[in-house]
Amino acid sequence: MSKAHPADTHDMIRVHGARENNLKDVSVEIPKRRLTVFTGVSGSGKSSLVFGTIAAESQRMINETYSAFVQGFMPTLSRPEVDRLEGLTTAIVVDQQRLGTDPRSTVGTATDVMAMLRILFSRLGKPHIGGPNAFSFNVPTVRGAGSLTVERGNAVAEKKTFSRLGGMCPRCEGRGSVTDLDLTQLYDESKSLSEGALTIPGYSMDGWYGRIFLGCGFFDADKPIKKFTKRELHDLLHKEPTKIKVDGINLTYEGLIPKIQKTMLSKDVDAMQPHVRAFVERAVTFTTCPECAGTRLAEAARSSRIAGLNIADACAMQISDLAEWVRGLDEPSVAPLLEGLRHALGSFVEIGLGYLSLERPASTLSGGEAQRVKLVRHLGSSLTDVTYVFDEPTIGLHPHDIARMNDLLLQLRDKGNTVLVIEHKPETIAIADHVVDLGPGAGTAGGQVCFEGTVQQLRGGDTVTGRHLGDRFALKDTVRRPTGKLPIRGASTHNLRDVDVDIPLGVLVAVTGVAGSGKSSLLHGSIPAGAGVVSVGQGAIRGSRRSNPATYTGLLEPIRKAFAKANGVKPALFSANSEGACPTCNGAGVVYTDLAMMAGVASVCEECDGKRFEASVLQYKLGGQDISEVLAMPVTEAEAFFGAGEARLPAAHAILGRLADVGLGYLGIGQPLTTLSGGERQRLKLATHMADKGGIYVLDEPTAGLHLADVEQLLGLLDRLVDAGKSVIVIEHHQSVMAHADWIIDLGPGAGHDGGTIVFEGTPADLVAARSTLTGEHLAAYVGAS
């Protein structure tokens, strides 16, 4: 028998001694060219092992193969906490990070499709207007003229003109909408500036702005604004930046409107502080650009057509229809381009995103949609022996679509790739060649490998995942009676077709349907204003590196006061954003060092040893613990700490109880918010809203990122909310939530323009009995109805 070639012995990815985040010296062997699913309760360490260790080290090592110059333009990655990694291959991470919040980023620009479409129109469009840039709403038209001297022999100055045709609409600058400011929200015209006429957040007369406005001399600061002359009002609102001198200090004066546009309107609304966001939402109206009708494109770009369509029409079409239109084009001169375009658009349809359009803003995609858009570019790749890393690829997918996603994962594996998937859904766990189950608990109670083997062995094993893999929630014997209704009339947002529906109140309502059928449009875009709805989504929680669950929920406030009272000092000492912060790291706990083209390093602060506070602050104790020790506690431990004894603090205990209720008992109360998943963020928001008086909660897939064992706890929480007199409406694909609901509203029958209608309203039992919709068929199979 011939001896195996040495190159064929590297068929495992071996991890030795991984200690990233909560991992406890984990060692694991993962087979290459197989589909491995990582399971375990939320917070058990799956992401720390797959993303934080394997993928991070693979990407770091690839980056190090580039020259120092090139590395300067790449993201900086630090080495993960692990003893040894063997057998790594190139890792391609397909995660759920949003595709950016730039207002000009769309589905088309985030993929290669838009680039191909622009080339197509530049070659075949009639009339011909220019190259691909002429069809890009990110490229403005530029013109210039001047004198050019060429130093050659007798230097002669020549007159030159220069122009570059871009596709950007000059009015809205490629954004598709224009902003108007409501002047009544900027100032009270009956008052003078000295009397505090300005109502813009941060523009008080006591600070620098006051000095500038009172000392600029462009208008009388003691005269009511309504008595200003045209010139004075223009200077107050529109004056271009002008150098002035106030009290011997050189300053720059600028009119209110350009100043607000630069400082507030150029930012992402979600990133603003709450009071600034409230002002922007009150003072700014966004209207469709009248010049380009929202297409973002200049007139020339809209005038060029292929087979009767211009590029704006093509981008507005549903991708499945656009794929059909491209298939109908027969032009040998651009055959390879058409082939590439057909493949890319076909991939969108194949992956279940045919209902999107290329003009759809990237910031409006859900986490699951963003992940599938990223996957589009890998489907036709001829690379093999690559490690693909997925983070819950089935999020936001109807059971009908999960089978499609499973096929795609198997296709990637069958091409000779290693596919690593973090997943909770049993349908995807079932197709795994190998399963790694982490746990046994979450946070400090997790971080260990509980099981490695096949799905069959997992079912018979005694782990939390193994025990719950076969869970099936039965339909309820009796459903609650509604106490009222929330009427929606003539809903036509996005793909909805003039929908009329009464959503019952006082019960648990599940809104179901395939991805793209119109669920979010119905609940987020069509509920009448003033209905008292609290909408809790999975969007990012904006904040600094120092934001954490304690600061976000208001938990830190009573804790700081309790520490201050117990020690007879100021509360500000116990805030890492205020007086008590370690001066070396400014309360971040780590020091960020930018090493130019080398990898930047985040090192634990030597001064405070990562505790974030000055040493003098840590001498003050409450219940035997200092403030850094309290912030390091998981929610469940902190709940017990503040529930009894010397540290008893009812205000903090109530907030911690709500965090435990929503399944976040494992979360460290001082853990940075930037490390939370979409599902964790939603549950954190839900916990903060649970104390509100609002009567109607709209939740967007609350089971996202939840282990099967935690779904039961979530259902219990939803029941408690309803029993306390709240109305709960959930957009959901998880059959357990559908089976547990009192009422189901099913949208469909398909996605995009094939959806947008209500195909069923009634109890889950009626839906199972009728089996008239895709949801009905899958729910019937789930509950085992004969």
N, C-alpha and C positions, 0 to 999 in steps of 0.2 A: 504494500500500500504506500502510495507516495506521501511524502511529508507535506503538511499544509504550508503554504507560502506565508512568510512572516507578515506580509501586508494584510492577510485575511484574518489575523488574530485580534484586530481592533474593532470588535463588533459591539462594544459596550461604551456608554458614557459613564465613567466612574466618578462619584463624588465622595470625598473623604473629609469628615470633620467640618461640615458646614455649620456656621454659627451666626449667620445673618439674621438680624432681628431676633425672633423668639426661637430659632432653630437650636436644638440642644445637641451639638456635635453629631449631626446627621451624616450617615454614610449610606449610599444607595447606588445600585447598578441599574442603568436604564438601557434596554436593548435598542440598537440602532436599526433604522429602516423598518420600524414598527410604530404603531399608534399607542402611545402611553397616556393614560388618563390619570390625573392627580385629583384625588378626592379628599374630603375631610370637612369638618364644620368651618364656618366663617372664622377667620383669624387663627387657623391651625398651623399656618406656615407654608401653604401651597405656593403663594406668590413669592415668598422669600426664597424658596428653593428653586423654583422654575425661572422667575424673572430676575430676582435679586442675586442669584448665585450663577446658575448655568448660562442664561442668556447674557447677563451683565459681563461675565468674564469672557465669553466668546466675542462679544462686541468690542470689549476693551483690547483684547489681543489683536483683533483685526485692525483696529484704529492704530495700534502701535506699529503696524507694518508700513504705514505712510510716513512720509518725511515730516520733520518737526514743523515745517512751514504749512503743510496741508492740515496737520493736526490742529493748528491754530484756528481753523475754520470749522472744526468738528465739535460735537458736544463732549464735554469732559466727563470721564467716568473714573470712579475710584475702584480699587481692587476689593472684591467682596471678601467677607470674613470666612475663609475656608482654608483647610490645610493643603488639599491637593485636588486637582481636577484633571482627569485623563480622558482622552478620546473625544474631545470637543470638536464639533464641526461648526461651520458658519451658521449663525443663528439669525433667522428672520423673524422679528417680533411683530405679530399682528394683534395689537391690543385695542382697548376700548377708549383710549385717550381721544378726546374730541379733536376734530380736524382743524382747530384754530378758530379764532373769533374775528379774524380780519373781515370787514364788511364786504371786501371784494372776492373773498374765497368762496367758490361754488363747487358743486359735485364735479362739474366739468374741469375746473382748474386744478382740483385736488387729484385728478387722475390724468392719464395721458390723452384722454379722449378729446378734450378741448383743443389741444395742440394739433392733433391730427385733423380735426374739423376745420381749423383755421387755415391749414395748408391746403386742404381740399377746396375751400372757397377761394383762396388766392390763385389756384390753378384753373378752376372750372367756372368760377362766378362770372356772370355777365351782368352789367359791364365789368371789365377787369379794373380794379381800383388800386391794387398794390399788393405787397407781400403779406405774409401772415400777420405782421404787426398791425396792419390796417384793420384787422378783424378782432384785435385784442382790446377789451375794455380796461386793461391795466396799463396800456401804453398811450400817453397823450400825444397829440400832434404837436410837433416842434418846428418852428421856422426861425431862421436867422440870416443876417446879411452883414457883410463887413469887408474890411480890407485885409488882404493876406500878403505878406512879404516872404518870398522864397529866396534864401541866401544861396544863390548859385550864379557864378559869373557876375554879371551886372544885375544886382538885386533889383527886381521890379515888383512894385506893389500891384496886386491884382484884386479886383472886386470879385467876391465870391458870395453866392447865396446858398443857403442850406435849408433843406426841409425834410422832415420825416413824418409820414402819415401814420397816425395811430388811430385805434378804434374807440378810444375813450370818449364818452359823451362829455363835452366841456362843461355843461351845466351842473351835473351831479357827480362829476369826476369818477365815473364808473361804479357808483354805488347804487344807482337805480332809484334812489329817493333823495329828496332835498329836505333840509330842515328849516323851519321857521321858528323864530323866537317870539313868544307872547310878551310884549313889552310890559304889560300890566303886572307880570310876575317878576320883573326885574327891579321895579322901583314903585314907590307910592308917590305919584306926581304932585300930591297936595303938600308934601313935605320938602324941605331943603335937604341937601346932602349932609349938612351939619346936624340936622335933626334925625339922621338915620333913614333917609329915603330908600336906600338900597336894601333889597330883600334877598340878595344872593348869598348863599352860605359862604362864610369866610370873609365877606366884604364888609367888615365892621370899620367904623370910623376911628377906632382906638388903635388899630395896627398900622402896618405899612401902607395898605390901600388907602386908609384915611389920610395919611401924610401926603400921598401922591395926589389924591383928589382935591384935598384942601389947599395944597401948595402949588398946584400946576399952573394956576392963573388963566386957564382957558375959559372958565366960567365962574360965576359968583356962587360960592358954596353955601351962602346964607339965603339964597333966593329959591323959592319953591320951583320944582322942575317944570311945572306947567307954565311958568312965566319965562322960561328960557327962550332966547331967540333961536331961529333956525340954525344959526352958526354954532351956538352953544350946545344945542341938542345933538348936532352932528358930531361935535368934538367929544361929547360925553359917550355917545353910542358907537361911532364909526371911525374915530381918528386913527390914522396909521401910527405905528410905533414912533415916538418922538423923544429925543433925549431932553431931560429937564434937570434942573438943580433945585433941590429942596433942602433948606437948612445946611447948605454947604455940601450936600451929598449928591453925587451923580446918580440919577434914576432914569427909568424909561417909562413914559406914559403911553398907554394904548387904550383905545375905545372899548367899552364893555362887551360889545358883540364879538369882535375878533378875539378878545381875551377869553371869553367863555368858550368859543369854538375851539381854541387851542387847548385850553386846560380841562374842559369837561366833555365836549362833544366828540373829541377824537378818541376818547377812552371807551372801552367796553362797559356797557351799563352795569353789568353784573359785578365789575371790579370796583365800583364806586362805594364810598361809605353810604350807609342808609339815608342820611339826611340830604346828601348831595344827589343821590339817585332820585329821591322824592322830588327835589327841586327840578331836575332834568325832565322827569316824567310829567311834571306840572307845566313847565315853561316851554318845552320843545314839542313841536308837532312835526311828525315825519310824514311827508306826502310824496306820492309817486312823482317822479321827475316829469314835468310837462313836456320837456323837449324830446326825451327818448322813450316816453311811456313806460319807464321801468325796465327797459331792455339793457340799459347801461351803455349802449353802443351809439357812436356818432352816426350822423345821417348817411355818410358815404358807405359805411359798413352795412347799413340796412338796405341800401339800394341795390347791392349786388346779389344776384339770385342764381340758384341751380334748380332746374326743374320746377320753377315757380316758388321755391322757398328761399328766404334769406337766412342768415346764420342765427338771427334772433328767434325766428320761427322754429328752427331746428332745435335750439336749446330749450325752447318752451315745451316741446313735444315730450310725451312720456317716452322713456328710453326704449320700451318694447316697440312703440310705433316708429321711433327714429331708426331702430335696427331694421325694421321692415322697409323703410324708405331707402336706407343705404343699400340694402340688398337689391333694390330695383334699379340702382345706378349701374350703367355698363359703360365704362370709359377706359379702354386699354392703356391710355397714357398715364393713368394713375392707379393701375391695377394693384400694385403692392400696398399702396396707401389704403385703398378701399378694403383690401383683405384684412389689414391690421385693424381698421375701424370696425369692420363686421365682427371680428373676433372679440374686441374689447366690449362692444355693445352687447354681443351675445353672452359674454361673461356676466354682465350685469343681470341679464334676464335669468341666466342659469342659477345665479346665486340668490335669486328672489328679490332683486332690487329693480326689476323692470318698471315698477310704478313710479320711480323717481324721475325727475327731469334734470338736465345738465345745468339749468339755471338755478336750481335749488341751493340757497345759501348753505355752506358747509356747517355753519354754527347751529342750524336747525335740525341736524341729524341727531338721532338718539345714539347712545354708546354702541348698541348692537349694530345699527346701520353704519356708523363710522368704521367699525371693525370689518364689516363685510365690504365696504367701499375699498378699504386697504387691501383686502384679499383679492379683489378683481385683478390687480396688476400681477399677482403671482400665479394665477390659474394657467396661463399659457406659457409659463417660464420653462425653458429647457434645462434649467439647473437641476441636478440631482445630488444626492448625499448632502442635503442641506437640512438643518434642524428648524422646523417651523414651530413657533410657540404661540398658542392661542389662549386668550383669557375669556372663558365662557362664551364661545362663539354662538351659542343658542339663545343668548339674551335677546328678548324682544321678538322671538320667533314663535309663531303658532305651531302646535304639534304637527300640522300638515307640512310646514316648511322645514322642521327639524330633520326629517328623512333626507331632504335635499342637501342640507348642510353635512349630514353624516356621509353622504355619497362623495361630497367634495373632499372631506378629510381623508377618506379612504383612497380617493384618486391621487392625492398628494403623496400618501404613503406608498401606493403601488408604483409610483414613478421612481422609488428608491430613496425616499426622504424619511427622516426621523420626525414624527409629529408628536409634539407634547401639548396636551390640552388640560387646562384647569376646568373642571366641569362639575355641576351638581345634578344635571338632569339624567334620570336613569336611562332614557332612550340613547343618549350618547355614551354613557358609561358602558352600555351593553355591547358596543362595537369595538371596545378596546382590546388590543392584543395583550396588554400588560397594565396592571393597575397599581398605583402607589397611593396608599391611604395614610394621611397624616392626622395627628391628633395627640392624645385622645380628646382633649378639650381645645379651648381657644386661648390665645394670649399666652400667659406664662404656663397654663395647663396644657399647652400643645407643644408643637415643635419637635415631635418624635415620629418616626415611621412606625405605624401600627400594623401595616400589612403590605406585602408585595406579592403579586401573583396574578392569576387569571380572574376574569369576572366570575366564573363558576366557583372558584375557591373563595372569592370575596363574599358571595351570597351565603356560603356555609360558614364563613368566619365570624368570630365574635368581636366585631368592631362596630362603632356607631353607624358607619356607612353600610356595612353588611347587614345589620339588623333592620335598617330602614329602607333598603333598596327595593323591597317588595311592597312598601306601604301603599295602600289604596284607601282614600277617604270616601266613605259611602255618602250617597245623597241623604239630605236631612229628611226625617219623617214628616216634620211640620216646618213650615216657613213662617216668618214673622209677617204681621199685617202692616202695610204702610200707614204712616200717620199723616201723609200729605203728598204733594207732588211738586217737582220742579219742571215747569213746562219749557221746552225749547221749540221754537217755531221757525220754519223756513231757513234752517241752517244750510248755508251753502259755502262755508269756508273750505278752501282747497277743493277736494274731490267730492264733497258732500252734495247730494242732489236734492236740495230743497227739503231737508228732513224735518219732520214734526215728530216729537217724542215727549212723553211725560216720564221723567225719572222719578220713581217712588222714593219718598223720604222716610227716615226712621228705620230703614232696613239696610242690609248689605247687598249692594248692587255690583255685579261684575259686567263690565263692558268688554266684549270679546270680538274676535275676528282676525283674519290673517294680517300679517304686517302690511301696512299701507292701505288698509280698508277704510280708514277715516276715524279711528277711535280717538286719537289725540285731537283731531280737528273738531270732533263733537264736544269733547269735554274741556279742552283748553281754548278753543277758538269760538265756541258758539253759546256757552252759558251766558245768559243775560247779566249785564253789570248790576251790581247791587244785590246779588242773590246771597251774599254772605258766605261765599265758598272759600275754603282754605285749600290752596293747591300745593301739594307736596311732591316735588319731582326729584330727579336724580342729578340735576345740574350741579356744577361745581359750586362749592362754598368758597367765596373769595376771602382772602385774608393774607396776612403776612406769614413769614416762616414761624412766627411765635404764636399764631392762632392755634387753639386746640379745643377739644370738647368742653373744657372747663370755662374758657372765655366765651365760646359761642353760645352756650346754653344759659349763661349768666350765673353759673355755679360758683365761679371764682369770687364773685362779689360777697356773698355771705361768709365764705371761707376766709377771705382777707379780713373782714370785719371781726370774725371770731378770733383770729390770730392776734389782731390789733388789740382787742378788748382783753384777751387773756394775758397779754404782755405789756399793756399800757403804752403802746407806741402807735404810730400812724399806719392806716391800712395800705398806703402807697408803697410801703416797704415790701409788701408781699405780692407785688406785681412785677413780672419779668419785663413789663413794658414801661415801668416807672422807676421810682427811686431805688427799689431793692435790686434792680438788675445788675448782674456782674458787668463791670465797666469794660472788661476785655472783650467779651463776646456780645455785648449789648443785650443780654438776656436770651440769646439764641441757643446757648449750650454748646455750640460748635463754632469754630472759626473758619470762615471760607477764605481760602487762599487762591487767588487767580495767578496761575503760573504761565501767563501768555500762551505760547503755542503748546506747552506741556499740559498734561492732564491736571485740571484744578483739583484741589484737595479740600475736603471738609474734615477737619480734625477736631477731636473733642477738646474743648477749652481747658487749658492747663490750670488756669486761675481758679475756676469753679468746679473743675472735674465733671463738666456736663450738667451740673445741677442748676445752672442758669441764674443763681442768686449770689449776692455778696456773702462772704463768710460770716460777717456780723449778723446778717438776717437769719442765718441758719441756727443761730444760738437760741432763737425764740421758738418755743415748742407749744403744741396744742395736743393734749392727750398723749404726750410722750413722743410725738412726731414733729419734724420740722416741715416747712412748706414744700421743700423739694421732694421729701418722702411721701407727702400726701399726694402731690401731682403725679408721682410714679405709680400710684395704686391703680389697679383695674377698678371698673365701676362697682363690681360686686363687693370687693374688699372695702372700698370707700363707703359704700352703703352701710355696711356693718359698722365701720369706724364712726360714722356720723349718726348712727341710729341709737347708740346707747353710751353710757359712761360719761367721762369728763368732756369728751368732744361732741356730745349730743347736739345736733344742729338741725332742727326740723326743716328749715328752708332748703338746706343742701340735701338733706335726706329725701325730700320730695322730688327734687330734680333727678337725683341718682336713681330713685325708684322708677321714674319714667324711662330713663335710659336702659335700665335692666328689663323693663316691660317690653321694649321694642327689640330686645335680643342683642343689645350691645354691652352685656355684662362683662365681656372680656376686654373691652377697649380701655386703654390707659387714659385717665382723665387729662393727662398732660401731653398726650400723643399729638404730634403735628397734624393738622387737618389735611395737609397735602398728601398724607400717606393713606387716606381712606378711599375705599372703592365707591362706585356709584350707589350701590345698594346701602352701604354703610352711611353715606351722606344723606340718603333719603330717610333712613331710620332715625338719624340724628335730628333732621329737620322735624320729623313727625313727633319726636320726643319733646321738642321745644314748643310745638303747636298744641300738644295735648292739654296744656294748661289754659289755652285760649277759650274764649266763650263761643267761638265760631261753631255753627251747628252742622256744616256740611264739609266733609273732607274728601278731596279728590286725590287718590294715590296712583302713581304711575308705576306699575309692576313692582309692588312692594316685595315680591319673592325674589327679585334679582339678587344673585349672589348668596342666596340662603341655602343652607344644607337641608336635605329632606327632614332631618330631625328638628330643625328650627322652624320649618313651615308650620308645624303643629302649634308652636308657641305663637307665631304670627296670627294664625287663625283665632287663637284664644284672645289675643289682643284686640283684633277687629271686632270680635263678639262683645268684648267688654266695652269698647267704644260705642257700639250700637245700643247695648243695654243701658248705657249711661245717657241715652237720649240723642246721640249724634247720628247723622246720616253718613254712611261711608260708601263711596263710589270708587271702585278700583278698575283700572285698565289692566287686564291680566290674561296670560296664556297658560298659567299653571292649572292643570285640571283639578287639583285639590281645592283651589280657591273657587273655581266654577262650581264644583260639587257642593261646596259649603255655603254658597251664596243663597240669598232669598229670591233674587230676581236676576235674570240675565238679559242683556241687550246685545244682540249679535249683529255685527256689521259685515257687509260683503256685497255680493258673493265672492268677489275677487279683490285684487289690489288696484290702486290707482283709479283709472276711469272705469275699471270693471267692478269697482266697489262703490262706497259712498251711499249705500242704501241700507235700511234696517231689514234684515232677513228673518229676524226672530225676536220676539219679546215675550217673556214669561218665566215660569219657574224652571230650575234645572231639570226637574223630573219631566216636565212637558217637553223640554228640548231633547232629552234622551229618548222619550217616547216617539217624538216626531222624526228625529234623525233627518231633518230636512236640510241641514246645513253641514258644512265641513266640521264646524265646532261640535255640532250635535253628534256626528259620527265618531269623532275622537273621544268625546266625553262618554258616549255609550260604551266604547271599547275599554275606556279607563275604569268605569265602575262595574264592568263585567255584565252589562245588561244583555240578556239573550235576544 
